[in-house]
């Protein structure tokens, strides 16, 4: 597994709970790793405008089935891992959404062109 960073030239400081924000980012990266193919690449991209920081975590796994889209941030909802591994607790993405809300932001998850998924965490500046 490799992680590719794509960062805006000058990222601002954000105000918030460092522990919660760090754990939300770890959850997104762990989730991408769980659904990535062996030796796959995860892309972590951060960009900013005058009002918000956008953190994107993207993988090249199978993506999210259409039936699961409305439920991905639901507490205890979990999809089977592609390698046949056990399901997670179903709390990771719910936690990410709660952290986003606590910081007046948003969390979204969608399928990526060419395969895979992209999770986006948006935090106002």
N, C-alpha and C positions, 0 to 999 in steps of 0.2 A: 504494500500500500504506500502510495506517495501522496504528499500534500503540496499543492501548488498555491502560492500566495500571489494575489493580484491586489495591490494596495494603491489607493489614491496617493498622489504625491505628498499631501499634507493632511493628515488625519487630525481632527480636533479632539480635545479632551471632551469627554461626556460626563455629565453628572448623574450619578446613580449608585446603586449598591454593587460594588466591585465583585463581591462573592457571587451574587445572583447572576450578574451579567456573564461572568466567567463560566459559571456552571451551565448556563443556557447555551453558550457557544460550544462547550465540551459536549453537551448532549447532542447538538446538531452534527458535530463532527463524528461522534461515536455512531450516531444513527446512519450517517452516510457511509461509514466504514462497514457497518453491518450489512448494508445492502449493495455494496460495491462488488464487482467481480474480483477474483484473486489478482493481485498485482495491479489493481485499478488505481486511478488517480482521483483524488478529491480536490476540488478547487474551492479555495476560500478567497472571496473577493469582497473588498470593502470600498465603498465610494460614498461621497458626501456631497450635499448641496448646502445652500444657506440655512436650511431648516432641519435636515435629518441625516443621520448616519445609516447606511444600508449595508447589512452584512449578509452575504449570499454564501451558502454552502451547497456545492453541487457534486453529484456523483454520476457515474455512467452505468448504474445498475439497471434493473428491469423497470424502474419507475413505479408509480402508484396506480394500482388498478382503479378504474373509474368508480366501482362500487364503494371503495374505501375513502374516496376524496372527502365526502362530507363528515367523516368520522375521525380523521387523522389526529386532531387535537383533543379528542374526547378522552377523558380519564379512563384508564385501563384498556383502551383499545390498542391492539397490537396485531401486526401482520406477521405471518410466518417468515422466517429468515430464508433466503434463497439456498443456503447450504444445508438446509434441513435442521439447523440449530434450533434450540428452544426459543420460544417467543419471549419478548421482554416483558417488563411489568406493565407497559403501556402508560407510564407516567412521564417519560422524557419529553415528548412533544407538548403534553398538557402543561408541564412545568415551563417550557419555553414560552408558550402563549401567556401564562400567568406573569412571568417576568416581563414580557413585552408590555402587558397591560399595566403592571405596576409602574412602568417607566413611561406611560402614556404613548406607547408604541404599538406595533402590530407584528404578528408572525404569520407567515403564509408558507404553503408548500404546494408545489406543482410539478408537473412533468416537464422535462427538458427536451428541446428539439434534439433529435439524434439518439435519444434514449437516456434514461436516468431521471433523477429528480433534483429540484433546487428548493432549498429552504431559505427563506428570507426573513431576517429580523430587522425591523426598522425602529430606530430610537431617535426621538426628536432631540435637537440640540438646544 
